[in-house]
Amino acid sequence: MTAPVPDRLLRFSAAAAVRGEYVELGAAWREVLGRHELPATVGRHLGELVGAALLLAATIKHDGALILQLHGDGPVRLVVVECRSDGSFRATVKLGDEPIADDADFTALLNASGKGRCVVTLDGTAEGASTAHTYQGVVPLDGATVAEVIERYMNDSEQIPTRLWLAADAGTVRGLMLQRMPATGGQLREFDEDAWPRLTQLAATLERAELLGTPAEQLLHRLFWQERLVGSEARTLRFACRCSRDKVGAMLRMLGREEVESVLAEQGEVEVRCEFCNEARRFDAVDCAALFVDGLAPESPTRQ
């Protein structure tokens, strides 16, 4: 019987010259995918984007969130993956009306006319963050795969030589990232200039089926058995959405009484569905009246 895939991220380094990270998702990925009805090819690319975002987020030293957005000009209009410093993540996709072929590749889905773009936001002002720091980088979708887009973003915008290998299916996401580190201070004696070309050449032998089907420790040993890898404790990852009834109520108050009452008159209740977790929050006339009386939406054990 095959062991379940854990939801975790592993970190390692080699010869003080290469930083490595490995991500694998099982149940957490299936929870994300189960909350959206997506064509199989869109689901696979979303899984690769989730893996890439988690790998990038693990390199950020401050608390808060990394948000990866791909704005597409094909049948996939938008992909958003949000990863937080506590190991939680969520993701959503917006599709257009065009039919999507079963074999549609990354370019056909998101960059059909060459006008797609990638936006990476580091949000240190998020709830629970210890520092206030926000940074955003925007680049064209330059690449034929998710891995190529992220590699070029890191190389061009962050000036950090980066290689990624990503794979996803309906049950599993796995990804490997290598980054070249500069030689600094006390590391000079251990620094191996040849480690970067050596490790990237070894990792370049990875096939999609091998990456998807091989447990982390076995795969890293198979690739780098001649290297002395220094690892750290694994980080647990999980799906978590930050939406809540209170936050939806606050959004309705911002819309204003007139707008909310208009929706009530037309539909009998106000329903707001989270684009990340697909949970619906419903407010009837009494709930909506309470929003504008005392600023609180009444909680109901029978209604979300």
Secondary structure, 3 states (H helix, E strand, C coil): CCCCCCCEEEEEEECCCEEEEEEEECHHHHHHHHCCCCCHHHHHHHHHHHHHHHHHHCCCCCCCEEEEEEECCCCEEEEEEEEECCCEEEEEEEECCCCCCCCCCHHHHHCCCCCCEEEEEEECCCCCCCCCCEEEEEEECCCCCHHHHHHHHHHHHCCCCEEEEEEECCCCEEEEEEEECCCCHHHCCCCCCCHHHHHHHHHCCCCHHHHHHCCHHHHHHHHHCCCCEEECCCEECEECCCCCHHHHHHHHHHHCHHHHHHHHHHHCCEEEECCCCCCEEEECHHHHHHHHHCCCCCCECCEC
